[in-house]
């Protein structure tokens, strides 16, 4: 199991991932960081946890929209890879939120 250091909302987090997935984790974290920067500008008084929840909802909403446009319905309703990816992302975000609250 590999470990990657990512930065979200100005904080570093060690993240475990499968060997060979390090670049993908960094890429996804970079995408989320861009979204966090946008949200922080719109809601400067939001807490770290609130920002992470808002980003989670935004990304999940985009995923649902993309699946609906592709004619596959919602990610949760159809199972499969999209649902699994969303579940993994939600789990990671929950882990980050717990860490943020404990910091």
C-alpha positions, 0 to 999 in steps of 0.5 A, spaced: 500 500 500 502 506 497 502 513 501 501 520 498 501 527 501 496 531 498 494 538 500 486 540 501 484 547 504 492 549 505 493 542 510 497 536 508 494 529 509 497 522 508 493 518 504 493 511 503 492 508 496 494 502 491 501 502 489 501 505 482 495 510 484 499 515 487 499 520 481 491 519 480 490 521 487 494 527 487 490 529 480 484 528 484 486 532 490 488 537 485 481 538 482 478 538 489 483 543 491 481 548 486 474 547 488 475 548 495 479 555 493 473 557 489 468 555 495 472 559 500 472 565 496 464 565 496 464 563 503 470 565 507 467 564 513 465 557 512 469 552 516 474 546 513 468 541 515 463 545 511 467 546 505 469 539 505 461 537 505 460 542 500 465 540 495 463 533 496 456 535 494 458 539 488 462 533 485 457 528 487 451 532 483 456 533 477 457 525 477 449 524 478 448 529 472 454 526 468 450 519 469 443 522 467 446 525 461 449 519 459 443 515 460 445 511 465 441 514 471 444 516 478 450 513 480 447 510 486 441 507 483 445 503 477 451 501 482 457 499 478 464 503 478 461 510 478 457 508 485 463 505 487 468 511 486 463 515 489 463 511 495 470 511 496 470 518 495 465 519 500 469 515 505 475 519 504 472 525 505 469 523 511 476 521 514 478 528 512 473 531 516 474 527 522 481 529 521 480 536 520 475 536 526 481 533 531 486 538 529 
